[in-house]
Amino acid sequence: MKKLFTFALLCMLCPFMMAQTEGYIKETFNSEGFPNVSFVWHDDGAEMLQEKDVRYLKENGLNKPFTMQPLSRDKGNAGKRIVILWEDFKEVSGGQDIRVGQHNFTKQTIDEFLSSSKIGNNDAFVIADFNRSRNTTMVMQPFNSDFSSDLTMMRRNVLAHNHSDLSFKDAPNCSDLYSAVREAVEMLKNLPEGNESKAVYVFTAGHPRNVAGADSADQVLLLAQRHNIPIYIIEYSPRSGVALEPANFAKATKGNFECFMQNEEKRACNYMLNCYDQIDEAYFGHDYRFTFTSSLKRGDDPQTVAINIKGVEYQEQYLPPAFSLKEWIMEHLLLTALIILLIIMLIVLAIVLSVTGHKKKARKIKALEDQQLVAEAEAQQAIAQANNSLNEYKRQQEINRIADHEKAEQERLSALMNTKNVYPRMICDLDGFKSQYDMTKPTVTIGRESDNDLVFDHNSVSRHHAKITYDGYGFYITDLNSTNRVFVNGTMQTQSVLRSADTIQLGQVRIIFYL
């Protein structure tokens, strides 16, 4: 009941807390072009404002037409500072750890994320795991002691990370998520001030434990909002549906929440990369220049300018300039002439720069197109290589299949020869030197090379002259395209059945075949 009340209170407070830090006038009013007046409005929201979000702009209580122009922010090369929190635990069922899937899911997703080309050279990370009811000073245990841009080292640490020995059953319905997030936010806020954007990624699989004090959900939310740090929560394989409390918690920080199942590492990585693209806007917000035409006169007393954005009104005092443009021109004729000349020069310079920039842009586009053509050619080459490899693999498989078939056939014929007790005997005569060869296997090759079964080292015999085979019914000799051909009983044969006492002539070698 207490947890339900806390959740309801958090849901009611989120819009209020967001409204208090939604935006403010960032700079003083610019009246150089009076009566045209402008000011810069800073909005903390991650999404861009639309003109329909601005209900009115009033000066001295009167509605004024206005224009709203988004301003780009110079990000420089500051990069991002990101803490990745990894909830790691085990759950044993039937002697098997059934939550090892979460461990592997998190490991593979983080590794693939860190290997993305989107990661900037100046981006730095801290990766830390946290667990349920860990009895340590810090809930999160960093893999690296400080923010690092060494992605190779961090990927190595992630892949080498061992599964936690702490059991899910010790605290089945809670985790130290909020405590870990609070420590991550404090780590980020303690960094030296700079232009770096900051964010926290959280991998979890359970409902967070909401405790009192600094680690309660509302206090951690206030801390993240106060420092504009978005929280992105990746929930793995929820056991009883999506946990609404962390989902609302993440969105209230201008972060996001997404739930993933097993084998969705690729989708989870894409989610992290999409959030990665939004971190600058979520952390820094957006600036807009509002311009309106004032109805006041120079030298008037300060008046109130009010702007209503998304139903919330903001007010600021505006003081009109003291001197008129006409009076100023009359007193500074020479300076006015110089300003006009300078304006003309700036216009000419702007034209020159515009033309130069256009040419430079065209060259860049051409270079990009050339790079794309090279990439496409490389891709086609890679596809062709892959197809060749596949065809070679299929060919080798066919060769192996044929070899296996031939081996099985030879074994069958050998068994048949043994069963029938058929072992032919060959009396060989080469230049008066006689020898005997007993055929004990289904196929015997004859030739000059040493890899033959029956070898005759004589020039009249081809390297692979002939072979004698047993097919289960009888024996026959086959000419292997020899130079001096094969003669059986004085007749040249390409292939011939052998009978007992047949005479075979291979060049100068004479063989009598006895069955």
C-alpha positions in Angstrom: 0.0 0.0 0.0 2.8 2.4 0.9 4.6 1.6 -2.4 1.4 2.2 -4.4 0.9 5.6 -2.6 4.5 6.6 -3.4 4.0 5.7 -7.1 0.8 7.7 -7.3 2.4 10.7 -5.6 5.4 10.5 -8.0 3.0 10.4 -11.0 1.2 13.5 -9.7 4.5 15.4 -8.9 6.2 14.7 -12.3 4.3 17.3 -14.4 4.7 19.9 -11.6 8.4 19.3 -11.2 8.9 19.4 -14.9 7.0 22.6 -15.2 9.2 24.4 -12.6 12.3 23.9 -14.8 10.7 24.0 -18.2 12.4 27.2 -19.4 13.5 30.7 -18.7 14.6 33.9 -20.5 18.3 33.3 -21.0 19.6 36.7 -22.0 18.5 40.3 -21.5 16.2 42.0 -24.1 17.9 43.1 -27.2 16.6 46.5 -28.3 19.2 47.5 -30.9 16.6 47.4 -33.7 14.0 49.2 -31.6 11.0 49.1 -31.9 11.9 45.5 -32.9 12.8 43.7 -29.7 14.2 40.2 -29.2 15.2 37.9 -26.4 16.5 34.3 -26.1 14.3 31.7 -24.5 15.9 28.6 -23.1 13.6 25.5 -23.0 14.8 22.4 -21.0 12.6 20.0 -23.0 14.2 17.4 -25.2 11.7 17.9 -28.0 11.6 21.0 -30.1 9.0 23.7 -29.4 6.4 24.5 -32.0 4.8 27.8 -32.4 1.5 26.3 -31.3 3.1 25.6 -27.9 3.5 29.3 -27.4 0.0 30.5 -26.5 0.8 34.2 -26.4 3.4 36.9 -26.0 2.3 40.1 -24.2 3.9 43.5 -23.7 2.2 45.7 -21.0 -0.7 43.3 -21.0 -1.3 43.4 -24.8 -0.9 40.4 -27.2 2.0 40.9 -29.6 2.6 39.1 -32.9 6.0 37.4 -32.7 8.4 35.2 -34.6 10.2 32.2 -33.0 13.5 31.0 -34.4 15.4 28.0 -33.1 19.1 28.7 -32.4 21.8 26.1 -33.0 24.2 25.4 -30.2 28.0 25.2 -30.9 28.8 21.8 -29.5 32.5 21.9 -30.3 34.4 18.7 -29.6 33.4 18.4 -26.0 31.7 15.0 -26.4 29.5 13.1 -24.0 29.9 11.7 -20.5 27.8 8.6 -20.0 27.5 6.1 -17.1 26.2 2.6 -18.0 24.7 0.7 -15.1 24.5 -3.1 -15.3 22.2 -4.9 -12.9 23.7 -8.4 -12.6 22.3 -11.2 -10.5 21.5 -14.9 -10.7 18.3 -17.0 -10.3 18.5 -20.7 -9.8 15.7 -23.0 -10.8 16.2 -26.8 -11.0 19.9 -26.4 -10.5 20.2 -24.1 -13.5 20.8 -20.3 -13.5 17.8 -19.1 -15.6 18.8 -15.4 -15.5 22.1 -15.9 -17.3 20.2 -14.8 -20.3 20.1 -11.3 -18.8 23.8 -11.3 -18.2 24.5 -12.3 -21.8 21.9 -9.9 -23.2 23.5 -7.0 -21.3 27.1 -8.0 -22.3 26.3 -8.4 -26.0 24.2 -5.2 -26.1 26.9 -3.0 -24.4 29.7 -4.5 -26.5 27.8 -3.8 -29.8 26.9 -0.3 -28.6 30.6 0.5 -27.8 31.7 -0.8 -31.2 29.3 1.6 -33.1 30.8 4.2 -35.4 28.5 6.8 -33.8 30.6 7.0 -30.7 32.6 10.1 -30.8 36.4 10.3 -30.1 35.8 12.6 -27.2 33.0 10.6 -25.6 33.9 9.0 -22.3 32.2 6.3 -20.3 32.0 4.6 -16.9 30.6 1.1 -16.8 29.4 -0.2 -13.5 27.4 -3.2 -12.2 24.9 -3.1 -9.3 23.0 -5.8 -7.6 20.2 -6.4 -5.1 21.0 -5.7 -1.4 24.7 -5.4 -2.0 26.5 -4.9 1.3 29.0 -2.4 0.1 29.6 1.3 0.6 28.7 2.0 -3.0 25.8 0.2 -4.7 27.5 0.5 -8.2 30.9 -1.1 -8.7 32.7 0.6 -11.7 34.6 -1.5 -14.2 37.0 1.4 -14.8 37.9 3.9 -12.1 37.2 7.1 -14.1 35.6 8.2 -17.4 37.5 6.7 -20.3 37.4 7.0 -24.1 39.4 3.7 -24.5 36.5 1.8 -26.1 38.8 -1.3 -26.7 39.6 -1.5 -23.1 36.0 -1.1 -22.0 34.7 -3.7 -24.5 37.4 -6.1 -23.1 36.2 -5.4 -19.6 32.6 -6.0 -20.5 33.3 -9.3 -22.3 35.4 -10.5 -19.4 32.8 -9.6 -16.8 31.8 -12.7 -14.7 28.2 -13.4 -13.8 27.3 -12.3 -10.3 27.0 -14.9 -7.5 24.3 -12.9 -5.7 20.9 -14.5 -5.9 17.7 -12.9 -7.2 15.8 -14.9 -4.6 17.4 -12.8 -1.8 15.2 -9.9 -2.9 12.9 -11.0 -5.7 10.8 -7.9 -6.0 13.2 -5.1 -5.6 16.6 -3.8 -6.8 19.0 -1.0 -5.8 18.2 0.8 -9.1 17.5 4.2 -7.6 20.6 4.0 -5.3 22.7 3.2 -8.3 21.2 6.0 -10.4 21.8 8.5 -7.6 25.4 7.5 -7.4 25.8 7.8 -11.2 24.1 11.2 -11.2 26.4 12.4 -8.4 29.4 11.1 -10.4 28.3 13.1 -13.4 27.5 16.3 -11.5 30.9 16.3 -9.8 32.7 16.5 -13.2 34.3 19.8 -14.0 32.0 22.2 -15.8 32.3 22.1 -19.5 30.3 21.7 -22.8 30.0 17.9 -22.3 26.5 16.5 -22.3 25.7 13.8 -19.7 23.4 10.8 -19.4 22.8 7.5 -17.6 21.9 4.1 -19.2 20.5 1.5 -16.8 20.1 -2.3 -17.6 17.6 -3.9 -15.2 15.1 -6.8 -15.0 13.1 -6.2 -11.8 11.0 -3.8 -10.0 13.1 -1.1 -8.2 13.1 -0.9 -4.4 11.8 2.5 -3.3 13.3 3.4 0.0 13.2 6.6 2.1 15.7 9.3 2.1 18.2 10.3 -0.5 17.7 7.0 -2.4 13.9 7.3 -2.7 12.5 7.6 -6.2 11.3 11.2 -5.8 14.6 12.4 -4.4 16.7 10.7 -7.1 14.3 12.1 -9.7 14.7 15.6 -8.3 18.5 15.2 -8.3 18.5 14.1 -12.0 16.1 16.9 -13.0 18.1 19.5 -11.1 21.2 18.6 -13.1 19.4 18.0 -16.4 20.7 14.4 -16.6 18.4 12.1 -18.7 18.0 8.5 -17.5 17.5 5.8 -20.2 16.2 2.4 -18.7 16.5 -0.9 -20.6 14.3 -3.5 -18.9 15.1 -7.1 -19.8 12.4 -9.8 -20.0 10.0 -8.5 -17.4 8.4 -11.3 -15.3 5.1 -9.7 -14.6 4.7 -6.9 -17.2 6.4 -3.6 -17.7 7.2 -1.8 -14.4 5.3 1.6 -14.8 7.2 3.3 -12.0 10.7 3.2 -13.6 9.1 3.9 -17.0 7.6 7.2 -15.6 10.8 7.9 -13.7 12.9 7.7 -16.9 10.6 9.9 -18.9 10.4 12.5 -16.1 14.1 13.0 -16.5 13.7 13.6 -20.3 15.1 10.1 -20.8 13.3 7.1 -22.0 12.3 3.5 -21.1 12.1 0.4 -23.3 11.4 -3.3 -22.6 13.3 -6.1 -24.4 13.0 -9.8 -24.5 15.8 -12.5 -25.0 17.6 -12.4 -28.3 16.7 -8.7 -28.9 20.3 -7.5 -28.4 20.3 -5.8 -31.9 17.1 -3.9 -31.2 18.4 -2.9 -27.7 21.6 -1.6 -29.3 19.6 0.4 -31.8 17.5 1.8 -29.0 20.7 2.9 -27.1 22.0 4.6 -30.3 18.7 6.4 -30.9 18.8 7.7 -27.3 22.5 8.5 -27.8 21.5 10.9 -30.6 19.1 12.7 -28.2 21.4 13.1 -25.3 22.6 16.6 -26.2 19.0 17.9 -26.6 17.9 16.2 -23.4 20.8 17.6 -21.4 21.2 21.1 -22.9 17.6 21.7 -24.0 17.0 24.2 -26.9 17.4 28.0 -27.4 14.9 30.1 -29.3 15.0 33.7 -30.3 11.7 35.5 -30.0 11.2 38.7 -31.9 8.3 41.2 -31.6 7.6 44.8 -32.4 7.3 47.0 -29.3 4.5 49.5 -28.8 6.5 51.4 -26.3 8.4 54.6 -26.8 12.0 55.3 -26.1 12.5 56.5 -22.5 9.3 54.8 -21.2 9.4 53.2 -17.7 10.1 49.4 -17.4 7.2 47.3 -18.6 6.3 43.6 -18.1 6.8 41.2 -21.0 4.9 37.9 -20.4 5.2 34.7 -22.5 2.9 31.6 -22.1 4.5 28.3 -23.1 2.6 25.1 -22.8 0.1 26.7 -20.4 2.7 28.2 -18.0 3.3 32.0 -18.0 6.7 33.5 -17.5 7.3 37.3 -16.9 10.3 39.6 -17.2 10.8 43.4 -16.9 11.7 45.2 -20.1 13.3 48.7 -20.2 12.9 50.6 -23.6 16.1 52.4 -24.9 16.7 56.0 -23.9 17.5 57.5 -27.3 15.8 57.5 -30.6 17.6 56.4 -33.7 17.0 59.7 -35.4 18.6 61.6 -32.6 21.5 59.3 -32.6 22.0 59.7 -36.4 22.0 63.5 -36.2 24.7 63.4 -33.6 26.9 60.8 -35.3 26.7 61.6 -39.1 30.2 60.5 -39.8 29.9 57.3 -37.8 26.6 56.6 -39.5 28.2 56.9 -42.9 31.0 54.6 -41.8 28.4 52.1 -40.6 26.6 52.2 -43.9 29.9 51.6 -45.7 30.7 48.8 -43.3 27.3 47.2 -43.9 27.9 47.3 -47.7 31.3 45.7 -47.1 29.8 43.1 -44.9 27.1 42.3 -47.6 29.9 42.0 -50.2 31.9 39.8 -47.9 28.8 37.7 -47.1 28.2 37.3 -50.9 31.8 36.2 -51.4 31.7 33.9 -48.4 28.4 32.5 -49.6 29.8 31.8 -53.1 33.0 30.3 -51.6 30.9 28.2 -49.1 28.7 27.0 -52.0 31.8 25.8 -53.9 33.2 24.2 -50.9 29.9 22.4 -50.2 29.8 21.2 -53.8 33.3 19.8 -53.4 32.3 18.0 -50.2 29.2 16.6 -51.9 31.3 15.3 -54.8 33.8 13.8 -52.4 31.0 12.1 -50.5 29.5 10.8 -53.7 32.9 9.4 -54.7 33.2 7.7 -51.3 29.8 6.2 -51.7 30.7 4.8 -55.1 33.9 3.2 -53.6 31.8 1.8 -50.7 29.3 0.3 -53.1 32.1 -1.2 -55.2 33.6 -2.7 -52.0 30.3 -4.0 -51.0 29.7 -5.7 -54.3 33.2 -7.2 -54.1 32.5 -8.5 -50.6 29.2 -10.0 -51.9 31.1 -11.7 -54.8 33.7 -13.1 -52.4 31.0 -14.4 -50.1 29.3 -16.1 -53.1 32.6 -17.6 -54.2 33.2 -18.9 -50.7 29.7 -20.4 -50.6 30.2 -22.1 -54.0 33.6 -23.4 -52.9 32.0 -24.7 -49.7 29.2 -26.5 -51.7 31.8 -28.0 -54.1 33.9 -29.3 -51.2 30.8 -30.7 -49.6 30.0 -32.5 -52.8 33.6 -33.8 -53.1 33.4 -35.1 -49.5 30.0 -36.7 -50.2 31.4 -38.5 -53.2 34.5 -39.5 -51.3 32.4 -40.9 -48.4 30.2 -42.8 -51.0 33.3 -44.2 -52.7 34.8 -45.2 -49.3 31.6 -47.0 -48.3 31.4 -48.7 -51.7 35.0 -49.9 -51.3 34.3 -51.3 -47.9 31.2 -53.1 -49.2 33.2 -54.6 -52.1 36.0 -55.6 -49.7 33.5 -57.4 -47.5 32.0 -59.1 -50.5 35.5 -60.3 -51.7 36.1 -61.6 -48.2 32.7 -63.4 -48.1 33.3 -65.0 -51.6 37.0 -65.6 -50.8 37.9 -64.0 -54.1 41.5 -62.7 -54.1 43.1 -62.7 -57.6 46.8 -63.4 -58.1 48.9 -61.6 -60.7 52.2 -62.9 -62.0 54.2 -60.0 -63.4 57.2 -60.2 -65.8 59.4 -57.1 -66.6 62.5 -57.8 -68.7 62.7 -61.3 -67.3 62.2 -60.3 -63.7 59.1 -62.0 -62.3 57.0 -61.0 -59.2 53.7 -61.9 -57.8 51.0 -59.5 -56.5 47.8 -60.6 -54.7 44.8 -58.4 -55.1 43.2 -58.0 -51.6 41.1 -54.9 -52.2 38.4 -53.9 -54.7 40.5 -51.4 -56.7 44.2 -51.7 -57.6 46.0 -49.0 -59.6 49.0 -49.8 -61.8 51.7 -47.3 -63.0 55.1 -45.8 -62.8 54.4 -43.4 -59.9 54.9 -44.5 -56.3 51.3 -43.7 -55.3 50.1 -46.7 -57.4 49.3 -50.0 -55.7 51.3 -52.0 -58.2 54.4 -50.0 -59.3 56.6 -50.7 -62.3 59.6 -48.2 -62.6 59.9 -48.5 -66.4 59.6 -45.8 -69.1 57.2 -47.9 -71.1 54.7 -47.7 -68.3 52.7 -44.5 -67.8 52.6 -42.7 -64.5 49.0 -44.0 -64.0 48.6 -46.6 -66.6 45.6 -48.7 -65.7 43.4 -50.0 -62.8 41.8 -53.3 -62.0 38.5 -53.1 -60.2 36.0 -55.5 -58.7 32.3 -54.6 -59.0 30.8 -57.4 -57.0 30.3 -59.7 -60.0 33.7 -59.9 -61.6 37.0 -58.1 -62.3 37.8 -55.8 -65.2 40.7 -53.7 -66.3 40.5 -50.0 -67.4 43.0 -48.0 -69.4 43.8 -44.6 -67.7 44.6 -42.9 -71.0 48.1 -44.4 -71.0 50.7 -43.8 -73.7 51.4 -47.4 -74.7 47.7 -48.5 -74.1 46.5 -51.7 -72.5 46.4 -55.1 -74.3 44.4 -58.1 -73.0 45.3 -61.4 -74.7 47.0 -59.4 -77.5 44.0 -57.1 -78.1 44.1 -53.4 -77.3 41.3 -52.6 -74.8 39.9 -49.5 -73.2 38.1 -51.6 -70.6 37.8 -55.3 -70.5 36.5 -58.1 -68.2 39.3 -60.3 -66.9 39.1 -64.1 -66.7 41.5 -66.5 -65.1 44.8 -66.9 -67.0 44.2 -63.7 -69.1 47.4 -62.0 -70.3 47.7 -58.3 -69.7 50.4 -56.2 -71.6 51.3 -52.8 -70.2 54.3 -51.4 -72.3 57.1 -53.9 -71.5 55.3 -55.4 -68.5 53.5 -58.7 -69.0 50.9 -59.7 -66.3 49.1 -63.1 -66.1 45.8 -62.7 -64.2 44.7 -65.8 -62.1 41.3 -65.9 -60.5 
